[in-house]
Amino acid sequence: MENIIFSSCLELKKAMESDPRFILLKEKEEKALKDEEVVSLITKKEAILMEYSSILSYKKKDDPEVISIEKKLHQAKLQLDLHPLVKEYNEQYKIVKNIIMEINDIIFSPFQKKILDIEVK
C-alpha cells in the first residue's frame, strides 16, 4: 500500500513538473529574480520588513513611528507588485495555485469529510 501511494505521489510530482503551466511559472520566477530592478525592490522591501518587525518588538502597533514604517512597507510592496515581471509571475502563480488547490481538494477532501464527521459526533 505504501509503495502504491509513494509511486502515485512521484507520478503526480512528475506530471506537475512537466505541466506547461508549472514550467511557465518557474520561468517567470527565474526571469524576475535575474532582473536587477526586481532584486533591488525585493531587497528594499525585506529591509523595511526587518525594520518593521524590529520596531514592533518594543513599540505598539499604533505608535506613529510604527505607522510610518508600516506605510513605507506598504509602498515598497506595492512598488514590487507593480513591476511588470512580478505582475506576470503573480498572474501565473494564481493559475498554478488554483491547480494545486484542486489537487488538494481531490486528494484530501475524503479525509476532511471523515474528520468533520468525527467532530460532529
C-alpha positions, 0 to 999 in steps of 0.5 A: 500500500505504501509503495502504491501511494509513494509511486502515485505521489512521484507520478503526480510530482512528475506530471506537475513538473512537466505541466506547461503551466508549472514550467511557465511559472518557474520561468517567470520566477527565474526571469524576475529574480535575474532582473536587477530592478526586481532584486533591488525592490525585493531587497528594499522591501525585506529591509523595511520588513526587518525594520518593521518587525524590529520596531514592533518588538518594543513599540505598539502597533499604533505608535506613529513611528510604527505607522510610518514604517508600516506605510513605507512597507506598504509602498515598497510592496506595492512598488514590487507588485507593480513591476511588470515581471512580478505582475506576470509571475503573480498572474501565473502563480494564481493559475498554478495555485488554483491547480494545486488547490484542486489537487488538494481538494481531490486528494484530501477532501475524503479525509476532511469529510471523515474528520468533520464527521468525527467532530460532529459526533 
